Amino acid sequence: MSLITRYINKEVLISALAVSMVLLLIISSSRFAHYLSKAVTGELDAQAVLAIIANLLPAYLSTLLPLGGFLGVLLTLGKMSVDNELTVLFANGISQRQLVQMVLVPLSILAFFVAVLSLWLAPEASRNVEEILYQQSHTTEFDSVVAGRFQGDIGRQVIYAQTMSEDRQQLVNVFVFNRLQASAAPVVIKAASARQVFDEIYQARYLVLKDGSRTEGQPWHLDYTVTQFEELAVRLYNKELEINITRGFTLPTLILLGSNNADHRAQLYWRISLPLMTVIVSFIAIALGQVNPRKGRFARLLPAILIYLIYLSVLTSLRDDMSRAIANADIKIVLLHIAFLLLGLILLFGRRWFRPLFKKGGIDASA
């Protein structure tokens, strides 16, 4: 018995982790490309991109591991069904209840890790991401300048430098485009060199340019103003982002426990729901994973995924309703978990439970 249990546990965990890693790779790659594009345009520092992706992993894993465990059970039991291993187990006295107990061991381990991620690691990591983005929002265009590349916020301020000193303090052959207000005329500045200075009085950063020209005027008009200068200071544009590092998904779970804020309570229910969901969907997976060997191991994969997606989408919708303080959303979340737990139990044991009712009515359940 212990040998069979270890075999099933190993197969379920390997399949669950493999599926989760593939999904994680797909999602993190898309997010990495998104933030990398921001690094190319100068909105984010390259090192900040790596830090953001690393801190996003716990949040991604907390939502992907329930799906990974669900598919892991489906694939494992589907394989065992096609190879007639389940038939042999049942023929040797293994009951449906014992099979459920075997599969629940690795799923319980997985649910524990999901709980650790969703209740502790993911909020901390999400807060780190928000702090990184907040810090990056307060850096100037100068801080992210790469020699030989136009960088900045197109339409407001763009900086180009042909080369840069090793200490990143001096730019050579500089081009600056400025239009901090939509109604103002655009300004184009060319200079032989430039350096950054910080004004203590005005608490602002300036780009001090030397030996160049300043051209101001509207496109397609002839009234341009051209000024030659030996030294000119241009205020660097700081892109201010509204980033709140006290939002519900960044707060520790202990703080959420005592909060009456609707968003905070929604986040608390969501974090608790993820490990619960990991266990609940395992009952559905065990039932649907036992397929007819003639139909193949993937015979019920599509309907199983559909059930999972319905569960997840309704749960997400109720979480959003709860964050908007819609009445009874929390009760609906509890009822949703109960409904899918009952669905899994009915799929597993329903035929045995209802067989006496059929017999009382004169109907043979085995027919």
N, C-alpha and C positions, 0 to 999 in steps of 0.2 A: 504493500500500500504506500509506504513512504517513498519507494522508488518511483512509483507512478506519479505521486504528488510532486516530487522534485522534477520529474520530466516535464509535467504540464507547467509548473511554475517557470522553469527555464525557458520553455518555448514561448509562453505568453510574454514574459519580460523582454526577451530578445526581440520578438516581433513588435511589441509596444514601443520599445526604445528606438528600433530601426525606423518605424513609421514616424515617430515624433521628431527624430533627427532630420529626416528628409523634409518634413513639413517646416521645421525650424530653418533649415538651409534655404528653402524657397522664400519664406517670408523675410528672413533677415537679409537675404540678397537683394530683395526689392527695396527694403528700407535703406540698405547700405547705398544702393544706387541713387535713391532720393537724396540722402544727406551728402553723398559725394558730389552730386550736381550743385548743391549749395556751396560746397567747398571750392569747386571750380570757379563759381561766380564771386567768391570772396565773402560769402555770408557766414561761413563757418571755417574754423581752422581745421586742418587735416587731422591733427591729433584729437581734436574734439569729436570728430566723426567716429573715430575708433572707440572713444570713451562712451559715446552715446549708444553705439551698437552693443557694446559689452553690457551696458546697464539695461538695455531693453530685453536682453535674453531671459531674465527671470520672469518678466511679465508675459513674454511669448510662451515660455514653457508651461506656465501655470494654466494657460488656455489650450495648449496643444496636447499636453499629457493625457487629459481625459479622452480626447479623440484617439490618441495613440493607443491607450489601453483598450478602448472599445474595438478598434480595428485589429489590435493584437489578438484579442480573444476570438474575434470572427475568423481571422486567418488561421490561427492555431487549431481551433475546433473544426474548421472547414477542411484543413489538411488531414486531421485525424479521422474525419468522416470518410473522405475519399480513400484513404489508406485502410479503411475498415478497422482502425484502432479503437474507435469508440464502440463499434459493434462487439469487438472482443472484450472490452472492459465491461460493457453491460451484460454480456453473456457469462462473465465470471463474477457476477454479483455486485458490481459497482452500480449504485442507484443514482438517480438524477440529483438527489439531495447531496450525495457525496461528491459528485462532479462539481456542483456549485461550490461546495466547501473548498475543493482543491483550487478552483479558479479564483476564488475570493482572496486567497492568500497573496498572490502577486498583485492583485488589484488593490488590496488594502495597503500594501507597501507603496504602490504608486499613488494612492489617495493621500497617504501620509506626506509624501514629497510634494504633492500639489498643495496640501494645506500649508506646509512650510513656505513654499514659494508665494502663494496668494496672500497669506496672513502676515508674512514677515519680510521676505526678501524682495518681492515685487514692489511693495510700496516704497521701501528704501531706495531701490534702484530707480524707480520712477521719479522720486524726488531728486536724485542725482542728475537725471536727464534734464529736469526742469531748471536746476541750478546751472548746469552747463550752458543750456540755451539762454538763460538769463545773462550769464557772464558774456557769452558771445554777442548778445544783442547790444552790449555796452562797449564793444570794441570798435575802433574806427576803421575806416578803409585802409589806413596806413599799416595797421597791424597785420593785415592779411595780404598785402601786396606781394605779388610774385613777378619777378623781372620778366619783361617781354610779353606781358599779358594784360589786357584791359580788364579791370575789376571794379566792382562797385554796384550801385543801384542805378540801373539804366533809367534815365529821365531825371535823376536828381544829382548824383555825383559819381563820376567815373575817373579813375586814376590809372595812368600807364607810366611805367619807367623802363627804360631800355636796360639798365643794369642797376645793381644795388651793392652797397658796401657789405663786407662780411659781417659787421656788427648790426646790420639792418637799420642803421641810423641815417644813412645818406643815400638818396636816389639820384641817378644821373640821367640826363635827357628825359625830362618829365613832361607829361601831357595831363592836364586836368580839365574836366568838363564839369561845370557847376550850374545847377538850376534848382535851388532849394525851395523855391515857390513856383507854382504853376503859372502865375501871372507875370513873374519876373522874366526878363530877357536872359537867355542862356549866355554863359561866360566860358570862353575857351582860353586856357592859359598854357603857354609853352615856356619852359625854363631849362637852363643848363643843369641845375641841381636843386635839390630840396631836402629839407630835414624837418623832423617833427619836434614841436615844443609844446609845453603845457603852461597855460597862463593861470597862476595861482589866484589872481584877483577875480577873473571871470569863470574860473573852474572849467575851462574849455581847452581843447587841443587844436593847435594850428599847424598848418603846413607852411613853412617858411621857404619860399622859392627865391632863387637868385639868378640874375642875368636872363631875363626873358621878356615876353610880351603878353599883354592881356587884351583879348578881343571880346567885346560885348555887343550884342545885337540880335534882333529877331531874324529867323531864316526867311529868305526870299525878300528881305528889305535891304535898302542901300545905306541906311543911317547907322553904320557901325562905328563903334568907338574903339580905337586901337591905342594902347598905352604901353610904352616901353618902361621897364623898371630894372633897377639893380637888386632890389629886395622887396618881396611882397608876401604878406601873411594871409593865408586862406583858412577859414575855420573848417575843420574836418567834420563831416556829417556823421552823427551817431544814429544808427538805426534802432530806435526804441521799440521794443516789443512788449506787449502786455502779457507778461508771464506771471501767473500766480502760483507760488510754490506752497500754497496752503489748500489747494483743491483736494477733494476727497480721496482721489486715487494715490496721492502722495503722502497721506497722513498715516501714522502708525495705527494698527488695529485697536490698540488699547484706547486711543483717543476717540476712535469711532464708536466704541462701546458706550460711552457716556454722552454721545451727542444726539441732539434732537433735530439737527439739520437734515433736510430731506436727502440731499446729495450724499452726505456722510452715511446715512442709514442705508441708502441704496448700495454704496460701495461695500459696506459691511455684509449685507446679504449676498452680494455678488461673490465676495471672497469666501464666504462659508459655503456657497452653492457649488463652487468648483470641485472641492474634494467630495462633497455629497454626490455630485453628478458622476464622478469617476466610479463610485461604487454602484450607483443606481443603474447606469447604462450597462454595467457588466451583466446584470440579469437578462437584459434584452439581448446582449451579444451571445450569451451562453445558449439561449433558446434559438436564435436565428443562425448561430454558427453550426448547429447540428443539421447538416444537409443530407439529401439523398445522394449516395455515392455516384449514382448514374448521372446526376445533374451537374456535378462539378463543385469544387470548393467555393466558387464565387457566385453560386446560384442566388443567394439571398443578400449579397453584398450591397446591391443598389437600394433595395427597400430598407435595409438596416441603416445605411448612411442617410437616407431620407428621414427616417424616424429621429436619428440623432440631430440632424439639421433643424427639424421642427422643434425639438426640445431646446436646442441652443438658441434659436431665433426667438421663441416665445419667452425664454428666460431673459434674453437681452432686452426684449421689448418691455417686459415687466420691470426690469431694473431701471430703464429710462423713465417709465411711468412713475416709479417710486422716487426717482431723483427730481421729478416735476411735482412731487407732493400730491399725486393722484390717489384718491381714497382707496383703501383696501388692496393696494398693489402688493404690500408685504404678505398679506394673507393669500393672495393669488400665487405668489412665488412658492409658499409652503404647499399649497394645494397642487401646484404643478409637479413638484418633486414627488408628492404622494401618488399622483396619477400615474406618473411614469414608473414608479416603483411597483404599483399594482399591475401595470401593463406587463412588466418583466416577469412578475410572479405568475400572472395568468398564462403568459406564453410558455412558461416552464412547467407549471403544475396544474394548469387549468383543466386539462383533459381528465386528470385523475380526480380533481375536486368536483367536477360536474358529472362524472360518470354515475354516481348514485342517483342524481336527479333524473338522468336519462333512463336509468333502469326502473325508477319508480313510475315513470311515464310510459313504460312498456317499450322503450327504445333501446336498442343495444348500441352503446357508445363505440364499440369496436367495428361496427358495420361500416 
